[in-house]
Amino acid sequence: MTDQPITQETVAEHGLSPEEYDRILAALGREPNLVELGIFSVMWSEHCSYKSSRFHLKKLPTEAEWVIQGPGENAGVIDIGDGDAAVFKMESHNHPSYIEPYQGAATGVGGILRDVFTMGARPIANMNALRFGRPDHPKMRHLIAGVVAGIGGYGNCVGVPTVGGEVNFDKAYDGNILVNAMTVGHARSDKIFYSAATGVGNPIVYVGSKTGRDGIHGATMASTDFSDDTEEKRPTVQVGDPFTEKLLIEACLELMATDAIVAIQDMGAAGLTSSSVEMATNGETGLRIDMDKVPQREEGMTPYEMMLSESQERMLMVLKPGKEKMAEEIFTKWELDFAVIGEVTDTQRMILEWQGDVVCDIPLGPLADDAPEYQRPHLNQDEYRAWAGIEPLGDLPGDVDLTGDLLKLIGSPNIASRRWIYEQYDSQVGGNTVQKPGGDAAVVRIHGTEKAIAISTDCTPRYCYADPVEGGKQAIAEAYRNISAVGGTPLAVTNCLNFGNPERPEIMAQFVGCLEGMGEACRALDFPIVSGNVSLYNESKATGGGSAILPTPAIGGVGLLKEWSHSMGSALGAIGEDIVIIGTRRHEDLGQSEWLRVCHDRRDGLPPRVDLDAEKRNASLIRDLIDHGLVSGVHDISDGGPLVAIAEMALAAGRGARLQPDIGDTPADWFAESQACYVVSTGLLEQVKGKLAEAGASYDVCGTVSPDPSIDIAGGKVTLAALREAHESFFPELMQGEL
């Protein structure tokens, strides 16, 4: 194990460059053995070290008076009043889900759950953000079926409701799908647990499942692009057990109710390596681990395999001395492994012993704080626009069939109903789901209180490709709008930053631009980023695959409703009520629209401009209208524009809409994806107009809720039955026979 020679090939197989290997030699003052090389390789992978992104992530706003814990821990924590806290995080499991879709997606859910309950929170809701390639791609039905089954299989069994998410299709994801999972938990603000290992001599304890050989090199695999060897990489995908995870949640929360825990960390990417290194580094201590005491489920495992395994449902803890017996009794009761495997030291080194020998002796600084950090070359935004070659918005058709185009849009892949997906998820378990999937944001009650959390996942990758800065702004703004549309006050953001190969200057231009836009929006909207994940090298060289994905900075937004019973849905109100479009619509906001793409096979124009002042003003106005009971339905305008939003509201209500052609019959009036815009229905129009005037908001009273089950506009009419058939049929027809 320690005598195997380290060759250039061995270094390359571990994903390390020659320059990085020279840094290892300098840090150790000698050659590493294979165990040490493996540990460096996973800790210095993109997935664990963020070596290409750390420099830029530091620019994001992360603080507010309600932020208890920002980036740097397992999950972000915000104060939601009355001694309660919301704990949340989003992470990626992209490459594993392409290789083995069921287990990749399932263990993505399991991993993000552990990030949250590690902090002392009981998970109360799961969300996801999924990106697939062309629906007619030969692998896509298999990938969709596996991912959806994996998310549902894990979340349903562990007893945490999956309450919403987003799904998009684009050929850029043909060879590299995205599976981003988000969990929100509830904790008491004075009972948050952290990962800093302190107290020299304190016992280091392993709990949960035994360690196997699954997931070895998972972090390294996630830090490279794809080729044609996905079958060979199948052993790098972890295997999950949601029933064990449920036991682990309950055992950890039971122990957390005592005073036994000094520090706790889940074993996620890079398993025992990353958890132990992060705990010791955060506590500015060292550690010694006896590898013979690590619970193992396979015969003859080596320290290399044990340290790099990503077997699921495992945690690492530092306990107070004398608490071991009590803790062991709790985990034994829950039928989980418990083992004291080491101790905290004052050496600031990782020392591993096995069969009487020291098989690893590494200073912790080079593994974590002093890991490589690169400022990758990138195009400036002018150079990027020239590279991307986005054509200006060309002439638009003069004669438009509004209802015909609406019918095409409502059944198109990126707008069609996701019911086939979310009905495979248990969204009601726990009994606290106020708003189920299908609306602007999910709403989940804080058990035993009047409060609720609003949650949304958002991103428009085609905008981010055409203009990274504006696309980054829009991703934040849309999450802000969706939370506001259900009556929530937006508080904070988690994210999952999915991009291609950072060694390409055009890809780094996307990354830098999107972060610039995100940061600007977060500062303007008082919407700080408290946790997140970076997933790079999302590219494929596989046969039939594309190259880089579209830049996809998925945003998970969280907000607060002080009274869950006041949450707002998106269905149109009663027959005879007025329908109002709030916000300014612009001709140029047809750029990069779904209408252009679906109805005219065009991808020209810049994306809609984001006016952050208007976003803040109009969202505040919407929340005020909801608080005062002046509106009966609210829906933000996004993909497809106002006419699609109205049709979705009509379908949700089962009531029609008669729309006035005199406010406009051009594509921009009805299909522009203008930002900071909402559709509302109201039976109190004059009072709503008064609020609109006070706020200085633009608006159009565009029609009324109709007893005729149709959308009637500009002499055209399409029935709700036809719209529903188009809207609901896409996924069942695509996935027929898969599940």
N, C-alpha and C positions, 0 to 999 in steps of 0.2 A: 504493500500500500504506500509506504513512505519512500520506498527505494526505486519506484518506477522512474526512469529518466524523463525529464521534461524536454521535449523537442519542439521545433518551430511548428510542426504539424499539430502537436498537442495543444500548444498555445492557440493556434488558429481555430481548432475544434471547439475551444472554449469561448470563442467570440471575442478574443482579446487581440488588439493590434500589437505589432512589435514595440511601438512606443509605450503602450500601456504595460506590456511585460517588463520593459526597462524600468518603469516606475515601481513595479512590484519588487524587482531586484533591489532598487534603491531603498525602498521602505523596509525590506527585511534584512538587507545587508548580506543576502545569500540567495541561493535558488530556493524556490518553494517546493514542497512536495506536492503530490497530486491532490491531497485533501485541501491544502492551502490554496492551490491554484483554482480548484473548483469554487472555493468560498469567494476568492477575489472575482472570479468570472461572474457569479450571480450578483454580488453586491455592486459590481461596476457595470452591470447590464443597464440598458436604457430603462427597463421596467422598474428597476430598484433605485438607480442612482439619479435618474433624470439628467444625465450628463449633457444632453443637448438642449435642455429646456430650462434648467434651474436659473440661468442668468435672466431669462425673460419673465419667468414666473414671479420673480421678486418685484416686478413692476405693478402687479395687480393689487387693488385695494382689498384689504382683509380685515379691517377693524371697524367697529361701531360700538356704541355704548351697550348694545344688546348682545354682542359677541362674547361668549365665555371662552371659547377655544377656536382659534383659526387653524390654518394649515400647519402641519407638522406632527399631528397626532393621528390616530386611526380614523377619526371622523371629526367633523366640525360640530360645535355646540353653540346654541343660541338660547338666550333667556326669553321665555314666553310668558313670564309673569307668574305670581303666586307661588314662587318656589319651583316652578316647572321649567324644564329645558327640553328643546328639540335637538336630537343628535342625528346627523345625516351625512351621507357620502355616496358618491357615484364612482364606479370603476368599470374597466373594460375586461372582457374575456373574448377578444376578437379572434385571434389565431386559433385557440383551442376549439372555438365553436365552428370554425370552418373545417377543421380536421375531424372533429367528432362532435356534431352539433348538439346531441342530447346532453352528453356529459359536460361539454364546454359551457353550455348555457346554464345547466343545473349548478355546476360548481362556481360559476360566476355569481349566481344568487347566493349560494352558501357562503362564499367569501365576503360579500358585502354585508350580509347579515352579521358575520363575526366582527367586522370592523365596527359595527354599531353597538352590539351588546358588550364588546370589550370595554367600551366607555362607561358601562353601567346602565345602559338604556335597554328597555324592553322594546324590541322591534314592533312597530304598529302598522307599517305599510311598506310594500315593495312597488317600485316603478321600473320601467325599462325604456331604452331607446335603441331601436333596431334599424339596421340598414341592410337591404338585400340588393342583388343585381337585377338584371332584366327578368321579368316573370317567366319569359319563355326560354331562359337559359337552361340547359339540360340538367344542371345540378340544383337549381334554385328550389324546386318543390321539396326535394329531400332536405335541403338546408332549413327552409322555413318550418317544415313539419318537425324536424328534430329540435330546433331552437325553441319553438313554442311549447313542445312537449316537455323539454327540459326545464324551462322556466316554470311551467305549471306543475310539473311533477315535483320539483323541489319545494316551491313556495306553498303549494297546497298541502303537502305532507308535513311541513314544518309548522303550519298553522299561522302564517302571516299573510294577510290579504294582499293580492296584487291588484292595485286599484287604478292603474292607468299606464300610459306610455305613448310612444310614437313609433310609427313604422313608415319607412320610405324606400322607394326603389330607384335605382339608377344603374346604368351599365358600368359605371366606375367601380361598383362593388361586386362585379361578377366573380372576381377571383379572391376577394377579401371582404367578407361581410363584417358588419360591426354588431356586437352584442354588448351593450352598456347596461349595467344593473345598478339600481339605486335603492337604498333602504333608509327609512326614517324611523327613529325610535324616540321614546319618551323616558326621561329620567328626572329625578329631583336634582335641582341645580347644586345642592350641597353634597351630592353623592356621585360625582363624576370621577371616573378612574382613569389614570394615566399610565404611561409606559416606562417611566424613568426608574430604572433599577437602582435602589440605594440601600445602604446598610451593609457594611462589610460583614461577611459571615452569614447573611440572610440566605435561607434556602431557595434554590431555583427549582421550580416544580413543573412537571409536564403533566397535562391532563387531556382527556378526550380519547380519540381513537389511537390505535397503534400505528406505527410508522411502517409503510410499505415502499415498494419501488416505483409507485405511480407518480408521475409528475416530475421526475428527475430532469433537470435542465429546462423546466417549464418557463422560468423567467428569461433564460437565454433565448429560447425559441420565440418568445413573445417580442424579442428585441431585434428580430431580423425579418426581412421580407420573405415571401413565399417563392418556391420553385415547384418542381414536379414531384416532390418527395413527401407529400402529405401523409401517405400511408406509413412511411418510415417514421414519421413524427407522432404517430398515434400514441405510443407509450408515454409521450411527454404530457398527455392530457390527463388531468386528475379524475378520480372517480369519487362521486359524492354519495352520501347516505343521509338524507334529510331527517330520518328518525333519530339517528345519533345526534344530529345537530340540535334537534328539539331537546333532547336530554341535556346536551351541553349548555344550551341557553338557560335551562331551569337550574342546573347545578351551579353555573357561574353566578346567576342572580341570587341564588340562595347564599352562596359564600360571600357575595358582595354585601349582603345585609349584615354581615359580621364586621369586625375590625381586623380581619386576618390579612388582607391583601395590601402589599406595598406597591406593586406594579403588576400590570397584566398586558399581554400582547398576543394577538392571534398569530398563528403560523400560516401566513398567506403565501405570496410569491416568495420563492427561495426558502420557504419552510422554516426549519429550526435555525438556519443561518441568519436570515434577516431578522427574525423575532429576537434572537439573543443579542445580535449586534446592535439593533436599534434600542433595546432596553438598556444595555450597558452604556451605549453612547449618550443616550438622553440623560442617564443618571451620572455621567462622568465617572464611571467606575470600570471594573473589569469583571471577568467571569471565568469560572472553571467548570467544565462539564465532563462527567464520567459517561462516555458513550456506551459502556456496557449496561448502564441503567436505563437507557432509552427504550421504552416499550416497542417491540418489533413484532410484526405479524408474518415476516418471512425469514427463512433460515439463512444464516451466513451473511447478513447484511454488513457492509463495511462502513466505517465512519464517513467516507465520501458519499455513499448512498443515503445514509441517515441524515446528513447535514443538508443535502440538496433535494431530498424528497419533498414533494408538495402534497403528500397525503392530506386529506381533508379532515375537518372537525377536530382540530387540535389547538391547544392554547398553551402558552408559557406564562408562568407567574413567579413573582417573588413574594414570599410570605414572611410574616413576622415570626421570629424564632418561637418555638413552642406551639404554633398553630397547625403544625403538620397533621397531627392525629385527627383533630376536628375536621380539617379540610378533607382528609382522606375519607373519613366517614361519609361526608356529603357526596363525594364522587362515587364511592362504592355503592351508596344507596341508589344513585342514578345509573348504575351499571357501566361506569366509565373508568378507564385506566387512570391511575394516579401514581406518580413516581417522583421522588426527590432525586434529581439528576445532577445537581451541582450547587454552587454557592457564588454569591457576589464577592468580588475581591477588590483590592485597591490598586491593582496593577495596570489598569487601562489596557489590558491585553485579553485576547480570546485564547484560552488554553483548553485543548481537548485531550482527554486521556482515553486510551483503549487498550485493554488487555495488558495493563501495566506500563504502557509506553505513552509518551507525549507525541501525538500525531499531528498537532497543530499548535503553533505559538505565533500569533499575529498581533501587532499593535492595532488597536481599534481605530485610531485616527485615520490612517490610510483607507480603511474599509468604508468609512462613512463620511465624516466631515471633509476629509481631504481627498475624496474620490475625484476622478477627472471631471472637469467642467469645461465645456467647449462653447465658444461663441462662433457658431457655424456661420460661414459666409451666406449672405442672402441678398437677393435683389431688392432695390428700393421699390416703392409701390408704383412709380412710373414705369420702371423697367419691367415689373411684374405684369402690368396691364398690357405692355407691348408683347410680352411672352405669351400671355393668355389669349391674346387676339380676339377679345370680345368685340363684336361689331356693334356700332351705334344702333339704336332702335330705329328700324326702317319704317317705311310707310305701312299703314295698317289698312285692312280691308274697309271699304266704305260702307258696304251693305252687310250687316251682321244679323244672323238668326240667333237672337238672344236665348230663346228657350231651347233651340236645337243645340247650341253650344253648352248650355247649362246641363243638358242631358248627357253630353259627352263627358263633361268635367266630373259630374257627380259619380260617375262609374269608373273614372280613371284610377290607375293604381295608387297614386299618392293622395287621393281624396276619398276613395270608396270606403264604405264602412269597414271597421276593423272588428266587427262583432264576432266573426269566425275565430279570431284570435282570443279576444278577451273573455269569451264565454268558456274557454278552456282553463281559465284562471278562477280560483275562488276569491272573489272580491269582497265577500261578506263575512268570512271567518273572523271571529272576535267581536262581531256585533257593533262595531263603531264606525263603519263606513257610511258616510252621509251622502256623498255623491260617487256613484260608480263610474267605471270607465265609459268614455264616449263623449264627455263634455270638455270644457276648456281646461279645467283642473280637477283633480281628485280632491275630496274633502273627507278627512278622517277625524272623528271626535277624540279628544283626550279623555280617556275613560274616567267617569266620575266627576266630570266638570262640564261647564257650558262651552268650553273652548274647543276649537278644532284647528287642524293644520290643513292648509291648502298646498297642493304639490303639483308641479307641472314639469314635464321634460320637453325641451324645444331646441331646434336648430334648423336652419334652411341652408343646406350645403351648397345648392346652386348659387345662392347669393354670395356665400363665402368664396366660391371659386371666382366669380365674376369681379368681386371687389371685397378682398378680405377684411378691410377695416369696417366697411359698412355692414358686411355680413356678421362680423363679430358683435357690432352694436345691436343688430337686429335680433340675434339669438338671445341676448340678455333682455331686450325690450319685449320680445314676445312672451318670455316666461313671466315678466312683470305684468303684462297685459292679461295673460291667462289667469294668474292668481287674482288680480283685481276684478276680473269678470265674474268670479264666483263670490266676491265680497271680501276677499282676504287682503290684508295689508302685507305686501311683499317685504321680507326681512333679510333673506340671505340666499346665497347661491352655492351649489356644488357643481363640478363640471367633469367632463371626460373629454380630453382634447385628443381627437383622433386625426392623425395626419400621416403622410407618406414618409419617404426617406429623407431625414433631415440633412443628409450630406449633399442633397441637391439644392442649390441656391433658390430655385423657384418654390420648392416646398417650404423651406425656411421662411421665404417671403410670405407665404400663406400663414404660417404659424405666427410670425411676428406681427403681421397685419391684423389677424383675428384677435390676438391678445391686446393690441392697441385699441381696437374697437370695443372689446369687452370691458377693458379697464375704464375707458371713457364713459361707457354706459353705466357701469356699476357706480362710479363716482357721482354721476349726475343724478342717479335714481336712488342713492343711499341704499345700495343693494350689494353688500360686500360678499366676496368669495371666501368661504371658510373651510373648504376642503376640495379635493379633486384628484384627478389621475391624468397622466399623459400616456398616450399610446401612439408610438411612432412606428415607422417601417410598415405601415399598412399598404403594401404594394404586392403585386403578384406577377410572377413570370410563368405561372402555370399555364398549360395549354387551355385556350378558351378564356383565360382571364384577361383583365385589363392591366393597366399599370398602376399608378397611384389612385387611391380613393379620392373623392372630393374632400376638401378640407371640412371636417365635421366636429366643431367644438360643441358637443352636446351639453346643454345647460339643464341642471336640475334646480328649479326654484322652489323655495319654501316660504309660506306666508301664514299669518295668524288671523283667525276669525274669533272675536271675543264671544260670540254667540253662534253656535253651530246651526241653530234653527233658522238663522237669517241668511244662510248661504243661498246663492242664486243659481238657478239652472239656465240652460240655453234654449228651452222650448218657448215658442211664441205663446203669448198670453191669450186672453179670451177673444172670441169673435167680436169684431168691431173696434178692437184696440188699434192704436196707431203704431206704425213701424217707423223708426227714426234711425238714420245713419248719422253717427257722430264722428267728426273728424274731416280732414280735408283730403279729397281724392284728386290725383294728378294724372295727366295723360302719360307722363314719363314713367309712372309706377307700373306700367305694363311690362317694362323691361324684366326679363328673366321670369315672367309669370307662367303659371301652369296653363293659362288660357293660350298663350303663344305656343307653348310646347305641345299641348294636347291637341288643340284645334288647328294649329298651323305648322307644326313640326319645326318651330323656330326657337333658338336660344339666344337671341340678340338682346341688346340693351343692357344698361347697368341696372342693378337691383334697386328697389325703392329706397329713397333717402330716409334716414331715421332722424327725426327732429326730437331730441331728447327732452326739450322743454315741453313740447306738445305731449310726449308720452307721459311725463309726470303729471301735467295738468289734467289731461283727459282721464288718466287712470284714477286720479283723486276724485274727479267729477263722477265717474262711474261708481266708485265706492260710496260716495255721498248719496247718489240716487238710490243705491241699494239700501243703505242705512236708513233712509227716510221712507222706504217702501213705495217709491215712485215708479218702479219698473217691475215688469212681470217676467221678463226674459232678457238675458244679455249674452252676446256672443261676439268675441273679437274677430276682426277681419284678417284673414291670413290667406292660405293657399286658395286660389280661385276667385278671391275678391268678394264684394258685397253680395252679389247674386247667389253665389254658392253658400255664403253664410246664412242668408235668408232661407234658402232651400233646406239647409240642415236644421234650422230652427223650426221650420214648418214640418219636416219629417219627425222631429222629436216630439212635436205637439200633436201631430195628426190633424193639423188645421192648415188651410191654404192661405195665400197672400195675394192680394190685388195691389199691384204696384203701379205707380204713376209714371207714365213715360215722359211727362213734361219736365222731370228733373234731369233727364238725359237718356239718350238711347245709343250712345257710343260705347265701344268696348271699355274705355277708361271709366265710364260711369258705373259699370256693373262688374267688371272683371279685374280692374287694377288692384294690386295687392298693397295699397297704400297703408302706411304704418300709423300707429296711434289712433286707429279707427275701430269703432264698435257698431254693432246693430243692437237696438233695444226695442222692446215692445212695451207700450204703456197705455193705461186707461186714464192717465192724469197728465195729458199732454201740456196743458197750460202751466202747470207747476214744473214740469220737466223743462219747458222752454225758459222759465224764469231761472232755473239753475244753470242752464246752458248760457244764458245771457250773462249771468254773474261770473261765470268762468271764462267768458270770451271764447267759447268753443264754436267752431263751425259745425253746421248740421243741415240735414235735409229730412223733412217729413216725406217719406217715400211711398207710403201706402198704408193699407189696413189689413188686419187679420180677417180672413174671409171664410164664410161657411162653405164655399165651394172648394173641395179638396184638390186644389191645383195652384200653380204659380201662374199668374195672369199678368202679362206685361207687354206693352207696345204692340197690341193686337195679336200677340202669340200666347199660347197657353200650353202648359204641360201638366199632366195630372200627377198628384202625389203617388199614385200607384205606379206610374211609369218611372218616376224618380226613385221610388223605393226599390223597384226591381233592379234598376241600374246600380243603385248605391249598394244594395245588399248582395248582389250576385257575384261580384268580382272574386272574392276569396273562396267561396264555396266551389265555384267553377274551376278556379285555378288549382285548388287543393283536393279536388274530387278523388277519392280513393287513397289519399295519403294517410288519413287517420281514421 
